[in-house]
Amino acid sequence: MFELIFEVIGEFLLQIAVEALAEMGLRSLREPFAKAPNPWLAAPGYLVFGAVAGGLSLLVFPSPLVGGGLRLANLLVTPVLAGLAMAWLGAWRVRRGQEVLRLDRFTYGYLFALALALVRFGFAR
């Protein structure tokens, strides 16, 4: 009897937890496009977009572009360089009076590139 009650309550809690995570995930995906973003929701959105971009890049380049022991170094260095490049691009756009995207900041550029690099590191063969 207790086992049945435990299973029902466990199933209910699991469904509530998954629904809450799904709702938070959907909000995270929407947040990068919001006018005044909540950074705690925009950041996971950029991680998801980066992971999707990494997955799509595997369709075009299924093998690692950097081989051997340099793959780990590439995983650590490339997202930092990409974030710096995006920050530079954002500063350049500000000087020209152009609209700056959230991706034109170091943090969002870094998170996007990190997710992309992690997917490629894990799945490129």
Backbone as JSON Lines, residues from 0, in Angstrom:
{"i":0,"aa":"M","n":[0.82,-1.19,0.0],"ca":[0.0,0.0,0.0],"c":[0.87,1.26,0.0]}
{"i":1,"aa":"F","n":[1.88,1.29,0.91],"ca":[2.77,2.44,0.97],"c":[3.55,2.61,-0.33]}
{"i":2,"aa":"E","n":[3.89,1.49,-0.94],"ca":[4.63,1.53,-2.2],"c":[3.79,2.2,-3.28]}
{"i":3,"aa":"L","n":[2.52,1.88,-3.36],"ca":[1.62,2.48,-4.35],"c":[1.49,3.98,-4.12]}
{"i":4,"aa":"I","n":[1.3,4.38,-2.87],"ca":[1.18,5.81,-2.55],"c":[2.48,6.53,-2.89]}
{"i":5,"aa":"F","n":[3.61,5.92,-2.55],"ca":[4.91,6.52,-2.86],"c":[5.09,6.69,-4.37]}
{"i":6,"aa":"E","n":[4.69,5.67,-5.16],"ca":[4.82,5.75,-6.61],"c":[3.94,6.85,-7.19]}
{"i":7,"aa":"V","n":[2.71,6.97,-6.72],"ca":[1.8,8.0,-7.22],"c":[2.32,9.39,-6.87]}
{"i":8,"aa":"I","n":[2.72,9.57,-5.62],"ca":[3.25,10.87,-5.21],"c":[4.55,11.17,-5.97]}
{"i":9,"aa":"G","n":[5.4,10.18,-6.13],"ca":[6.64,10.37,-6.88],"c":[6.39,10.75,-8.32]}
{"i":10,"aa":"E","n":[5.43,10.08,-8.95],"ca":[5.08,10.39,-10.34],"c":[4.54,11.81,-10.45]}
{"i":11,"aa":"F","n":[3.69,12.2,-9.5],"ca":[3.14,13.55,-9.49],"c":[4.26,14.59,-9.34]}
{"i":12,"aa":"L","n":[5.16,14.37,-8.39],"ca":[6.26,15.32,-8.17],"c":[7.19,15.38,-9.39]}
{"i":13,"aa":"L","n":[7.42,14.24,-10.02],"ca":[8.25,14.22,-11.21],"c":[7.62,15.05,-12.32]}
{"i":14,"aa":"Q","n":[6.32,14.88,-12.53],"ca":[5.64,15.63,-13.58],"c":[5.65,17.13,-13.29]}
{"i":15,"aa":"I","n":[5.43,17.51,-12.04],"ca":[5.47,18.92,-11.67],"c":[6.87,19.49,-11.9]}
{"i":16,"aa":"A","n":[7.88,18.75,-11.5],"ca":[9.26,19.21,-11.68],"c":[9.61,19.37,-13.15]}
{"i":17,"aa":"V","n":[9.22,18.41,-13.97],"ca":[9.51,18.5,-15.4],"c":[8.76,19.66,-16.03]}
{"i":18,"aa":"E","n":[7.51,19.86,-15.66],"ca":[6.76,20.98,-16.19],"c":[7.37,22.31,-15.78]}
{"i":19,"aa":"A","n":[7.81,22.41,-14.53],"ca":[8.45,23.65,-14.07],"c":[9.74,23.91,-14.84]}
{"i":20,"aa":"L","n":[10.53,22.86,-15.05],"ca":[11.77,23.02,-15.82],"c":[11.47,23.38,-17.27]}
{"i":21,"aa":"A","n":[10.44,22.78,-17.84],"ca":[10.07,23.1,-19.22],"c":[9.63,24.55,-19.34]}
{"i":22,"aa":"E","n":[8.84,25.01,-18.38],"ca":[8.39,26.41,-18.42],"c":[9.58,27.35,-18.29]}
{"i":23,"aa":"M","n":[10.5,27.04,-17.37],"ca":[11.68,27.87,-17.2],"c":[12.53,27.84,-18.48]}
{"i":24,"aa":"G","n":[12.62,26.68,-19.1],"ca":[13.37,26.57,-20.35],"c":[12.76,27.39,-21.46]}
{"i":25,"aa":"L","n":[11.43,27.35,-21.57],"ca":[10.78,28.15,-22.6],"c":[10.97,29.63,-22.35]}
{"i":26,"aa":"R","n":[10.91,30.04,-21.09],"ca":[11.16,31.44,-20.77],"c":[12.61,31.81,-21.1]}
{"i":27,"aa":"S","n":[13.54,30.9,-20.86],"ca":[14.95,31.15,-21.18],"c":[15.16,31.32,-22.67]}
{"i":28,"aa":"L","n":[14.42,30.56,-23.46],"ca":[14.55,30.69,-24.91],"c":[13.97,32.0,-25.42]}
{"i":29,"aa":"R","n":[12.94,32.49,-24.75],"ca":[12.32,33.75,-25.15],"c":[13.11,34.95,-24.66]}
{"i":30,"aa":"E","n":[13.77,34.83,-23.54],"ca":[14.39,35.96,-22.87],"c":[15.46,36.69,-23.7]}
{"i":31,"aa":"P","n":[16.3,36.01,-24.48],"ca":[17.28,36.77,-25.27],"c":[16.64,37.76,-26.24]}
{"i":32,"aa":"F","n":[15.38,37.57,-26.59],"ca":[14.71,38.46,-27.53],"c":[13.89,39.54,-26.84]}
{"i":33,"aa":"A","n":[13.82,39.51,-25.53],"ca":[13.03,40.49,-24.78],"c":[13.72,41.85,-24.8]}
{"i":34,"aa":"K","n":[12.92,42.91,-24.68],"ca":[13.47,44.27,-24.68],"c":[14.36,44.51,-23.46]}
{"i":35,"aa":"A","n":[13.9,44.17,-22.29],"ca":[14.68,44.33,-21.07],"c":[14.9,42.94,-20.49]}
{"i":36,"aa":"P","n":[16.01,42.29,-20.86],"ca":[16.16,40.89,-20.48],"c":[16.47,40.7,-19.01]}
{"i":37,"aa":"N","n":[16.02,39.6,-18.51],"ca":[16.46,39.15,-17.2],"c":[17.7,38.31,-17.46]}
{"i":38,"aa":"P","n":[18.87,38.76,-17.01],"ca":[20.1,38.03,-17.35],"c":[20.12,36.6,-16.87]}
{"i":39,"aa":"W","n":[19.37,36.29,-15.82],"ca":[19.35,34.91,-15.31],"c":[18.54,34.0,-16.22]}
{"i":40,"aa":"L","n":[17.69,34.58,-17.07],"ca":[16.95,33.78,-18.04],"c":[17.55,33.89,-19.44]}
{"i":41,"aa":"A","n":[18.14,35.05,-19.77],"ca":[18.75,35.21,-21.09],"c":[19.99,34.33,-21.24]}
{"i":42,"aa":"A","n":[20.77,34.19,-20.18],"ca":[22.0,33.39,-20.26],"c":[21.72,31.93,-20.63]}
{"i":43,"aa":"P","n":[20.77,31.26,-19.97],"ca":[20.47,29.88,-20.41],"c":[19.93,29.83,-21.83]}
{"i":44,"aa":"G","n":[19.23,30.87,-22.25],"ca":[18.75,30.92,-23.63],"c":[19.91,30.92,-24.62]}
{"i":45,"aa":"Y","n":[20.94,31.71,-24.33],"ca":[22.11,31.73,-25.21],"c":[22.87,30.41,-25.15]}
{"i":46,"aa":"L","n":[22.87,29.76,-24.0],"ca":[23.48,28.42,-23.92],"c":[22.75,27.43,-24.83]}
{"i":47,"aa":"V","n":[21.43,27.5,-24.83],"ca":[20.65,26.6,-25.68],"c":[20.91,26.92,-27.15]}
{"i":48,"aa":"F","n":[20.9,28.2,-27.5],"ca":[21.17,28.57,-28.9],"c":[22.56,28.13,-29.32]}
{"i":49,"aa":"G","n":[23.54,28.26,-28.44],"ca":[24.9,27.81,-28.76],"c":[24.97,26.31,-28.95]}
{"i":50,"aa":"A","n":[24.26,25.57,-28.1],"ca":[24.25,24.11,-28.23],"c":[23.58,23.69,-29.53]}
{"i":51,"aa":"V","n":[22.52,24.36,-29.9],"ca":[21.85,24.06,-31.17],"c":[22.79,24.37,-32.33]}
{"i":52,"aa":"A","n":[23.47,25.51,-32.25],"ca":[24.43,25.86,-33.3],"c":[25.55,24.83,-33.38]}
{"i":53,"aa":"G","n":[26.01,24.34,-32.23],"ca":[27.03,23.3,-32.22],"c":[26.53,22.02,-32.87]}
{"i":54,"aa":"G","n":[25.29,21.65,-32.59],"ca":[24.71,20.48,-33.21],"c":[24.57,20.64,-34.72]}
{"i":55,"aa":"L","n":[24.14,21.81,-35.15],"ca":[24.03,22.07,-36.59],"c":[25.39,22.09,-37.26]}
{"i":56,"aa":"S","n":[26.4,22.58,-36.55],"ca":[27.74,22.61,-37.15],"c":[28.28,21.2,-37.37]}
{"i":57,"aa":"L","n":[27.82,20.26,-36.57],"ca":[28.25,18.87,-36.76],"c":[27.72,18.28,-38.07]}
{"i":58,"aa":"L","n":[26.63,18.83,-38.56],"ca":[26.12,18.37,-39.86],"c":[27.06,18.77,-40.99]}
{"i":59,"aa":"V","n":[27.69,19.93,-40.85],"ca":[28.59,20.44,-41.88],"c":[30.01,19.95,-41.66]}
{"i":60,"aa":"F","n":[30.47,19.98,-40.41],"ca":[31.83,19.56,-40.05],"c":[31.75,18.48,-38.98]}
{"i":61,"aa":"P","n":[31.52,17.23,-39.36],"ca":[31.35,16.17,-38.35],"c":[32.64,15.8,-37.62]}
{"i":62,"aa":"S","n":[33.78,16.12,-38.19],"ca":[35.08,15.82,-37.55],"c":[35.57,17.04,-36.8]}
{"i":63,"aa":"P","n":[36.37,16.84,-35.74],"ca":[36.93,17.99,-35.04],"c":[37.83,18.81,-35.96]}
{"i":64,"aa":"L","n":[37.74,20.12,-35.85],"ca":[38.59,20.98,-36.66],"c":[39.98,21.08,-36.06]}
{"i":65,"aa":"V","n":[40.09,20.86,-34.77],"ca":[41.37,20.85,-34.06],"c":[41.57,19.44,-33.52]}
{"i":66,"aa":"G","n":[42.69,18.84,-33.82],"ca":[42.89,17.45,-33.43],"c":[43.83,17.28,-32.26]}
{"i":67,"aa":"G","n":[43.93,16.05,-31.82],"ca":[44.87,15.67,-30.78],"c":[44.62,16.31,-29.45]}
{"i":68,"aa":"G","n":[45.72,16.59,-28.75],"ca":[45.64,17.17,-27.42],"c":[45.2,18.63,-27.42]}
{"i":69,"aa":"L","n":[45.15,19.23,-28.59],"ca":[44.74,20.63,-28.66],"c":[43.22,20.81,-28.53]}
{"i":70,"aa":"R","n":[42.48,19.71,-28.57],"ca":[41.02,19.83,-28.47],"c":[40.59,20.43,-27.14]}
{"i":71,"aa":"L","n":[41.23,20.0,-26.05],"ca":[40.88,20.55,-24.73],"c":[41.28,22.01,-24.63]}
{"i":72,"aa":"A","n":[42.46,22.33,-25.14],"ca":[42.89,23.74,-25.14],"c":[41.92,24.58,-25.97]}
{"i":73,"aa":"N","n":[41.49,24.04,-27.09],"ca":[40.52,24.74,-27.94],"c":[39.21,24.97,-27.18]}
{"i":74,"aa":"L","n":[38.79,23.98,-26.41],"ca":[37.56,24.11,-25.63],"c":[37.67,25.22,-24.58]}
{"i":75,"aa":"L","n":[38.85,25.41,-24.04],"ca":[39.04,26.41,-22.99],"c":[39.3,27.8,-23.56]}
{"i":76,"aa":"V","n":[40.04,27.9,-24.64],"ca":[40.49,29.19,-25.16],"c":[39.51,29.81,-26.15]}
{"i":77,"aa":"T","n":[38.97,29.0,-27.05],"ca":[38.14,29.54,-28.12],"c":[36.91,30.3,-27.62]}
{"i":78,"aa":"P","n":[36.15,29.81,-26.63],"ca":[35.01,30.6,-26.16],"c":[35.42,31.96,-25.57]}
{"i":79,"aa":"V","n":[36.55,32.0,-24.9],"ca":[37.02,33.28,-24.35],"c":[37.34,34.24,-25.5]}
{"i":80,"aa":"L","n":[38.03,33.75,-26.52],"ca":[38.36,34.59,-27.66],"c":[37.1,35.03,-28.41]}
{"i":81,"aa":"A","n":[36.13,34.13,-28.53],"ca":[34.88,34.49,-29.19],"c":[34.13,35.55,-28.37]}
{"i":82,"aa":"G","n":[34.12,35.41,-27.05],"ca":[33.49,36.42,-26.2],"c":[34.16,37.76,-26.34]}
{"i":83,"aa":"L","n":[35.49,37.77,-26.38],"ca":[36.23,39.03,-26.57],"c":[35.93,39.63,-27.94]}
{"i":84,"aa":"A","n":[35.84,38.79,-28.96],"ca":[35.52,39.29,-30.3],"c":[34.12,39.91,-30.33]}
{"i":85,"aa":"M","n":[33.18,39.27,-29.64],"ca":[31.82,39.83,-29.61],"c":[31.77,41.14,-28.84]}
{"i":86,"aa":"A","n":[32.55,41.24,-27.76],"ca":[32.61,42.49,-27.01],"c":[33.23,43.6,-27.87]}
{"i":87,"aa":"W","n":[34.26,43.26,-28.64],"ca":[34.87,44.23,-29.54],"c":[33.85,44.68,-30.59]}
{"i":88,"aa":"L","n":[33.11,43.72,-31.15],"ca":[32.09,44.04,-32.14],"c":[31.02,44.95,-31.54]}
{"i":89,"aa":"G","n":[30.63,44.67,-30.31],"ca":[29.65,45.52,-29.65],"c":[30.16,46.93,-29.44]}
{"i":90,"aa":"A","n":[31.43,47.08,-29.02],"ca":[32.02,48.4,-28.84],"c":[32.1,49.12,-30.18]}
{"i":91,"aa":"W","n":[32.45,48.41,-31.23],"ca":[32.52,49.0,-32.57],"c":[31.15,49.5,-33.01]}
{"i":92,"aa":"R","n":[30.12,48.7,-32.75],"ca":[28.76,49.12,-33.12],"c":[28.32,50.35,-32.32]}
{"i":93,"aa":"V","n":[28.69,50.42,-31.04],"ca":[28.35,51.59,-30.23],"c":[29.0,52.83,-30.81]}
{"i":94,"aa":"R","n":[30.27,52.73,-31.19],"ca":[30.97,53.89,-31.78],"c":[30.31,54.34,-33.08]}
{"i":95,"aa":"R","n":[29.75,53.44,-33.82],"ca":[29.09,53.77,-35.1],"c":[27.63,54.16,-34.91]}
{"i":96,"aa":"G","n":[27.13,54.09,-33.68],"ca":[25.74,54.45,-33.4],"c":[24.74,53.38,-33.82]}
{"i":97,"aa":"Q","n":[25.21,52.16,-33.98],"ca":[24.32,51.07,-34.38],"c":[23.71,50.41,-33.15]}
{"i":98,"aa":"E","n":[22.64,49.67,-33.41],"ca":[21.98,48.92,-32.32],"c":[22.9,47.79,-31.86]}
{"i":99,"aa":"V","n":[23.0,47.66,-30.55],"ca":[23.84,46.62,-29.97],"c":[22.95,45.46,-29.52]}
{"i":100,"aa":"L","n":[23.31,44.28,-29.94],"ca":[22.59,43.08,-29.53],"c":[23.16,42.58,-28.21]}
{"i":101,"aa":"R","n":[22.4,41.77,-27.5],"ca":[22.92,41.19,-26.26],"c":[24.11,40.29,-26.55]}
{"i":102,"aa":"L","n":[24.12,39.67,-27.71],"ca":[25.22,38.79,-28.08],"c":[26.51,39.58,-28.29]}
{"i":103,"aa":"D","n":[26.4,40.89,-28.4],"ca":[27.58,41.76,-28.57],"c":[28.24,42.11,-27.24]}
{"i":104,"aa":"R","n":[27.99,41.33,-26.23],"ca":[28.64,41.49,-24.93],"c":[29.46,40.24,-24.66]}
{"i":105,"aa":"F","n":[30.52,40.41,-23.88],"ca":[31.42,39.29,-23.63],"c":[30.69,38.09,-23.04]}
{"i":106,"aa":"T","n":[29.88,38.32,-22.02],"ca":[29.26,37.21,-21.3],"c":[28.38,36.37,-22.19]}
{"i":107,"aa":"Y","n":[27.49,37.02,-22.94],"ca":[26.58,36.27,-23.8],"c":[27.33,35.62,-24.95]}
{"i":108,"aa":"G","n":[28.3,36.32,-25.52],"ca":[29.11,35.73,-26.59],"c":[29.89,34.53,-26.09]}
{"i":109,"aa":"Y","n":[30.44,34.65,-24.87],"ca":[31.19,33.54,-24.28],"c":[30.28,32.34,-24.03]}
{"i":110,"aa":"L","n":[29.11,32.57,-23.46],"ca":[28.19,31.45,-23.16],"c":[27.75,30.74,-24.44]}
{"i":111,"aa":"F","n":[27.44,31.52,-25.47],"ca":[27.04,30.93,-26.74],"c":[28.18,30.07,-27.3]}
{"i":112,"aa":"A","n":[29.39,30.63,-27.32],"ca":[30.54,29.91,-27.87],"c":[30.91,28.7,-27.01]}
{"i":113,"aa":"L","n":[30.78,28.82,-25.7],"ca":[31.09,27.7,-24.82],"c":[30.15,26.53,-25.08]}
{"i":114,"aa":"A","n":[28.86,26.8,-25.19],"ca":[27.92,25.72,-25.47],"c":[28.19,25.08,-26.82]}
{"i":115,"aa":"L","n":[28.49,25.9,-27.82],"ca":[28.82,25.38,-29.13],"c":[30.06,24.49,-29.05]}
{"i":116,"aa":"A","n":[31.08,24.98,-28.36],"ca":[32.33,24.22,-28.25],"c":[32.14,22.92,-27.46]}
{"i":117,"aa":"L","n":[31.33,22.97,-26.42],"ca":[31.08,21.75,-25.63],"c":[30.39,20.68,-26.46]}
{"i":118,"aa":"V","n":[29.43,21.08,-27.26],"ca":[28.73,20.12,-28.12],"c":[29.71,19.53,-29.13]}
{"i":119,"aa":"R","n":[30.52,20.38,-29.74],"ca":[31.48,19.89,-30.73],"c":[32.53,19.01,-30.05]}
{"i":120,"aa":"F","n":[32.97,19.38,-28.86],"ca":[33.97,18.57,-28.14],"c":[33.4,17.2,-27.81]}
{"i":121,"aa":"G","n":[32.16,17.16,-27.43],"ca":[31.56,15.9,-27.02],"c":[31.13,15.0,-28.16]}
{"i":122,"aa":"F","n":[30.77,15.59,-29.29],"ca":[30.16,14.77,-30.34],"c":[30.92,14.71,-31.67]}
{"i":123,"aa":"A","n":[31.88,15.61,-31.89],"ca":[32.63,15.55,-33.16],"c":[33.53,14.33,-33.13]}
{"i":124,"aa":"R","n":[33.52,13.57,-34.19],"ca":[34.33,12.33,-34.26],"c":[35.15,12.32,-35.5]}
